[in-house]
Amino acid sequence: MPDLDQEKKNYSLLRESASKSIERYFEDLDGQGAVDLYALVMAEVEPPMLLAVMKYNRQNQSKSAKMLGINRATLRKKLKYYNLI
């Protein structure tokens, strides 16, 4: 059974890292406006996440999809969309 305290700590670290990256992005904008921020963040975060999960699961799409909480067809669609397969 997973250690819930460790799991919460891991989520917290990921959230903190994402928050700092977004804050740096806004600082780099230096007052300029941003458009489609959600799409931008997803396009930057999703591909490395997919690659890391696939590597962790030794390219097993079924295990990777389960880890991500999506079905295998959705995973394949995302991998193709980002030209990762």
C-alpha positions in Angstrom: 0.0 0.0 0.0 1.5 3.4 -0.9 2.6 5.8 1.8 0.0 8.6 1.6 2.2 11.1 3.3 4.9 10.6 0.7 2.3 10.7 -2.1 1.1 14.1 -0.8 4.7 15.4 -0.6 5.3 14.3 -4.2 2.1 16.1 -5.4 3.2 19.2 -3.4 6.6 19.2 -5.0 5.1 18.9 -8.5 2.6 21.7 -7.8 5.3 23.9 -6.4 7.5 23.4 -9.4 4.6 24.1 -11.8 3.7 27.2 -9.9 7.3 28.6 -10.0 7.5 27.9 -13.7 4.3 29.8 -14.4 5.4 32.7 -12.2 8.7 32.9 -14.1 6.7 32.8 -17.4 4.7 35.8 -16.2 7.9 37.6 -15.1 9.4 37.0 -18.6 6.2 38.5 -20.2 7.2 41.8 -18.5 3.7 43.2 -18.6 2.8 41.8 -22.1 -0.5 40.0 -22.4 -0.8 36.2 -22.7 -3.2 34.3 -24.9 -4.3 30.6 -24.8 -2.2 30.0 -21.7 -4.0 26.7 -21.0 -3.1 25.3 -24.5 0.5 26.6 -24.1 1.0 24.9 -20.7 -0.5 21.6 -21.9 1.6 21.7 -25.1 4.7 22.2 -22.9 3.9 19.8 -20.0 2.0 16.9 -21.6 4.7 15.6 -24.0 7.5 15.2 -21.4 5.0 13.7 -19.0 3.9 11.2 -21.6 7.5 10.3 -22.4 8.4 9.9 -18.7 5.4 7.7 -18.0 6.1 5.6 -21.1 9.8 5.2 -20.1 8.9 4.3 -16.5 6.5 1.6 -17.8 9.1 0.3 -20.4 6.9 1.6 -23.3 3.9 -0.5 -22.1 0.9 1.6 -23.2 -1.6 -0.3 -21.1 0.3 0.3 -17.9 1.1 3.9 -18.8 -2.6 4.7 -19.6 -3.6 3.2 -16.2 -1.0 5.3 -14.5 -2.2 8.4 -16.2 -5.9 7.6 -15.5 -6.8 7.6 -19.2 -7.7 4.8 -21.5 -5.2 3.2 -23.9 -6.8 4.7 -27.0 -6.6 8.2 -25.6 -2.9 7.6 -24.7 -2.2 6.5 -28.3 -4.1 9.5 -29.7 -2.0 11.8 -27.5 1.3 10.1 -28.4 0.5 10.4 -32.1 -0.6 14.0 -31.7 2.8 14.9 -30.3 4.6 12.7 -32.7 5.9 10.5 -29.9 5.2 7.2 -31.7 
